Amino acid sequence: YEDSIINKLISEKMPYYFFPLQLTSDAQIRIHSNFKDVTESINVVINSFATYASSNAILIIKNHPFDTGLVDYQQFIKNCCEQNKLSLERVLYIENGKIPVLLENTLGTIVVNSTVGLSALYHKSPTIVLGTAIYNIPNLTYQGSLDNFWSVAEKPNNLLFEKLKCYLIDHNQINGNFYTK
């Protein structure tokens, strides 16, 4: 079902932004952001989107694949939209969907601090980080306010991204796993 919605958005060239959610219990929310939980980040993003994004743009909010379902994000998003007098047709909440497809076709990606942010940069999506991330650097991610991001974000510098990727592979990642030497 969700793939058909995404395919329709893409085939009809509908402008959309992508906001993948984190887990509330994740250190990326608790330690590496100023948000008390995921709902606060959703509220901030929807408030800004409602006021500053183009009126024909859509916001796709994707749940984290390991979310336990304790928080009804769909209802929370509906309430945020109502408070902002924002049509529910402009904010789509999805549980599933192919992230690379979403990133290749989005106007921009909003992350708190996520590995999806690195994927967004790989797919040349304009990206804003609302927390602390190793890749949140000028010319790679948008450094201005979320309110301005909707209209002025630019694609990341691909050469800078390639240099960061090589650095991380060489200095930060270890080839192997728990079962190899």
N, C-alpha and C positions, 0 to 999 in steps of 0.2 A: 504493500500500500504506500509506504513512504517513498520507496524508489520511484513509483509512478508520479508522485507529487513533485519530487526533485526533477525527474525527467521532463515534466511539463514546464516547470520554471525555466529550465535550461533551453528546451526547444522553443519556447515562446520568448526567450531572451528577456525574461523579467528580471529587473535589477534587485539583487538581494545582498544582505550582509549575513555573516555566519558567526554565531556565538556558541561555541562548545562549552558545556558546563564541566566544572570540577566536582569532585566529591567534597561534601562539607567537612568530612573528617580529615581530608588531605592537608598535609603541611603547606601545600601551595595556597590554600585558603587561610588556614590558621596562623601560619608564620610569615609567609611571603606575600601577604596582601593586607590591606587595611579593612577588609570586609570581615564581619563577624561570622558570616556563613554565605552559602551560595545564593539564598534568596535576596540578600542585600545586594549582591552583584547584579542579579537579574533586575531588581528594582532600579538601580542606577542606570543600567544599559537601556532599559525600556523608557525611562523618563527622558533620557537624552535623545534616543531615537525618535520618540514622539514629537519632541520639540524641534530637533535640528536636521533630521534626515529628510531627504526628498519625499514628497507625499506619495510618489509612486513606488518607493522602495519597500522591500519586504525584509523582515528580520527573521532568520531561521535560528531557533534555539534548539541545540541538540543535547539530549541528556548524556551523561557519562555512562559508558557501557557497563560499569560495575556498580551503578547506583542501586541501592537496596529497595527503593520505592517507598521509604518511610515518609518522604515529603511529597505531597501532590503538587509537583511543579506546574502541571498543566492548569490546575485551578489557580495557583498563585499567579501565573502569567496572565490568565484571564482577568483576575482582580486588578493587576497592575495596568492592563490595557483599559479596563473600565475607568480606573482612577485618572488615567491620562486622556480619556476620550479618544482612544486609539482603536480603530477597527480590528477585530480579531483576524480579519483576512490579511492584515499586514504583519502579523506576528505568528509564525508557525512553530509549534513545538513538535519535535520528532524524537523518537526513542532510538531509531536506527537510521542508517543511511551511509553511503560510501563517502567517507571524509575526503579522499582525493578528488572525487567528482565535485563535491561541494566547494572545495578550495580552488579548483581550476576555473570556476565560473563565477565566483563571488566578487562583489565590488570591494569587499574588505572583510577582515577577520578580527574579531574582538576576543582576546583571551585574558584571563587573570594571570596565569602563569602555567603553561601547559606544553607538553610535547607537541600538541597540535600547532602551537605557534611556530615551531621549527618546520613542521610540514607546510604550514601556510607560506613561510618564506621560501621553501623549496618550490612551491607551486606559484611563486611570484605574486602572492596575494598581499595587498596593502594590509598591514597588521598593526594593531595597537595592543599594548600590554598594560593591564590595569593593576599589576602587582610588580613583583621583583623577578626578573628572569635574566639569565645569562646572555640571552640574545637581544635584550632590549637596549639597543645602541643606535645612535643617530645614523641615518641613511639605510638602516636595516628595518627598523620599526618606526612608526609614527611617534614623534616626541611631543606633539601638542596635546590639547585637551580632547576628551572624548566628544564633546560638543562640536568641535571643529573637524574631527575625524571624518564624519559623515560626508563632508563636502570637499575636503582638500587632501585626503590621504593619497600617497603615491606608492607605486610599486617599490619593493625593496631593491637596493643595489645588488645585482646578482653577483658581481665580482667579490664584494664584501661578504656576501653569504657563503660563497664557495671557500673563501679564506677561513671564515669561522668554522664551517663544516670540517675542513681539513684539520684545523687546529683541534677541534673537539675529538675527531677520530684519532689523531696522533697522541693527544695529551690527556684525554678524559675518558676514553672508552678502552676497555680491555677485551681483546678478542677471546672468545671462549665462553664457558658457562660452568655451572657447579659440577658438571660431570666430566670436564676435561682438565688436563694439566695446564 
